[in-house]
């Protein structure tokens, strides 16, 4: 899930998700994002937009993480470290 929707975060989500995965963009930081459609095609991804999620949706996501079916890499950073965080995403994708 891309809760930022800042263009680069959408690209990073597409590059990071596993083949046959789904990218859901929730954030609306930018009106437009340039994405690598070749990566979407070759990985056979599903791309969806959402105006938000319910608490049930978030609970289901957390349950998938707790069960190990969804194993994201999570790094907690401060606001001042956002630039570094983007760099980390670039290296990890």
N, C-alpha and C positions, 0 to 999 in steps of 0.2 A: 504494500500500500504506500502510495506517495501522498503523504499528508501536506507536503510543502507545495508541490506543483510549480516549482520554480524554474522549469526548463531543464536545467542540469540534473535536478533530482529525478525528473521523469526519465531522462536518458540513462541515468545511473540505475534506475529500477529495471529498465528494459535490459540493460547489459548484465545485470546481476541475477535476475530471476532464472531459474532452471528451465531447460527445454520443456515445452508443453505447459509452462506456467502461466500465471495470470498477473497482470499489472493493473491495479485499480488506482486511478488518480482521484484524489479527494480535494487536495489543496488547489487554490486558485490564485497563487502569487503572481502569475503571468497569464495573459490571454493566449499566448502562442508558445509552442515549444518545438524545436527542431529535433526530430528523432531519427534513428537509424532504422528505416523500414526493412532493410536487408536482414538485420539481426532479428527483427520480429518474425520475418518470413522463415528464415532458416531454423529458428528455434521453435517455430509454430506456436507463438504466444497468443494469448487472448488479452486484449486491451479494453478496459472498461472505465467509464467515468461514473462518479457517484457524487451526489450533493451532500453526502454525509453518511453516517452509519448509525444504527441503533445501538443501544447498550447490548442487545443480544448479539449483534454482529461482532462487536468488540470482544464480548465474552467468548464467542465461538473461536475467534482468532487466538485469544489467549489460551483457550483449552487446547487448540492445535499445537501451540508452542509448548505447553506443559506436557503434552503426550509425546513430544519429540517428532511429530509428523511435520511440523514447521520449525525449523531450527535457524532463525535469523542470527546474523552477527550484529550485536548491539554495542555501540560505544556511546557513553554519555559524555557530552562536552558542554562547556559553558558557551554563552552567547558570543563571548570574545574569541572563541575557538572555531567559529563556523567556517572560516576560510580553511583552516587546517582540517576540519571534518570533511569538507568537499575534497580536499587533496587525498585524504584516506580513502574515500569512496572511489576516486579515480584509480588509485593503485590497486584496490581490491577487486575492481571489476575487470 
